[in-house]
Amino acid sequence: MLTATRIGRLDRSWRAGLLVGAAVGIAGGYLGRRAERASRPGLVDWRRAESIAASRLRRAPGALTPAEIAAAGPAYAAIMDRIVPLLEVRLGQPLPGVVERHEVIDRAGWAAASRVTFEALLQRLEAPLLDQLRARRGAVAGLATLANRFLTTQQVGFLLGYLGTRVLGQYDVALLAAEGPPGRLLFVEENIRLVAAQLGVPLDRMRLWIALHETTHAFEFEAHPWLRAYLAERLERQLASFLEEADGLRVEGLGRLLRRIRDVRGGDLLGAFLTAEQRRLLAETQLLMSLLEGFSDWVMDDVGRQVLPDIDGIRERFEARRGARRRGLDRLVSRLIGLDLKLEQYHKGERFVAGVHALGGEPALARLWDGPASLPSQAELDDPRLWVARMTPA
């Protein structure tokens, strides 16, 4: 039975519930609006991602002070003065500006430089995606957008931090700016010192070995302007295709992806996430990367024998170290971000270049960079005789 006292308590509870509900609604609306505003700058908080990476990298073994990094500059300048003339003779072309455009940096400096590249890549994608997210009004949509931004920022920060402990040197070029300024050579001194100590290789020889490889990359891009335009076009087409595919999945739901997984042949689940056009573009890019990496390794060894008598021993120790690190979390992350694929590119590309030189000599080697038509197919990469027969039939 409802007594007057109980009715009074229910009335107060009902009014309190209305107040709490109103408060929750107001707070939810407020948080939703704040979440929407916070997500407007983009899908990634780039400064935060760089900060996450830098914090991790500064705690990594072998950290150096800014003074120690700066003190290494003259040693690299002397190395570049020494190897550039040798490379110009071997390659038959000058390398203008490469000596002046090199920089010795720490791991955090590499993360900062790479963040610019990552940001340029994602900016091509994020504007239409953000428009789709913002079209869904309400607190839930705003909070979901904010959660996406938080998670993506954490992922980018982790990736920069992970790679920042592994990169020794890099020819930094803005691939999306096909007509942009020339690139620059970056030497990550902390990692180079650490690896030299782990391998038992004198530091000056390790520096020279890395400089030979990265300076050859500079030759590939600076002496052949079509390379940057070729890669930029494929990258832009891939980004546009990913955006179109993301919109298709949004409209059709997971059924579209499940149908692809069902139709996959040979257990290649990665293929289920790529359209036929995306797979073709990826294959073309991978073939070029195989040639770029393989050519740099081949030239590094060829020229390196003039200045590094123990270059074969350095290579053997370095390859053994690569194999030893492929386990546990390191192996998993490497597979997810494609580092295992990159290692195979090194080996397959170098075997191809060595085969071309053995079969066709210097005339055949000079044809490698004629233009897009000179790039090897997958069959030619596996069998250099096919490429030599096509490019130098006489």
Buried (B, 14 or more C-beta within 10 A) or exposed (E): EEEEEEEEEEEEEEEEEEEEEEEEEEEBEEBBEBBBEBBEEBBBBBEBBBBBBBEBBEEBEBBBEEEEBEEBBEBBBEBBEEBBEBBBEBBEBBBEEBBEBBBBBBBBBBBBBBBEBBBEBBBBBBEBBBEEBBEEEEBEBBBBBBEBBBEBBBEBBBBBBBBBBBBBBBBBBBBBEBEEEBBBBBBBBBBBBBBBEEBEBEBEBBBBBBBBBBBBBBBBBBBBEEBBEBBBBBBBBBBBBBBBBBEEBEEEEEEEBEEBEEEEEEEEEEBBBBBEBBBEBBEBBBBBBBBBBBBBBBBBBBBBEEBBEBBEBBBEBBEEEEEEEBEEEBEEBBEEEEBEEBBEBBBBBBBBBBBBBEBBEEEBBEBBBEEEEEBBBEEBBBBBEBBBEBBBEE
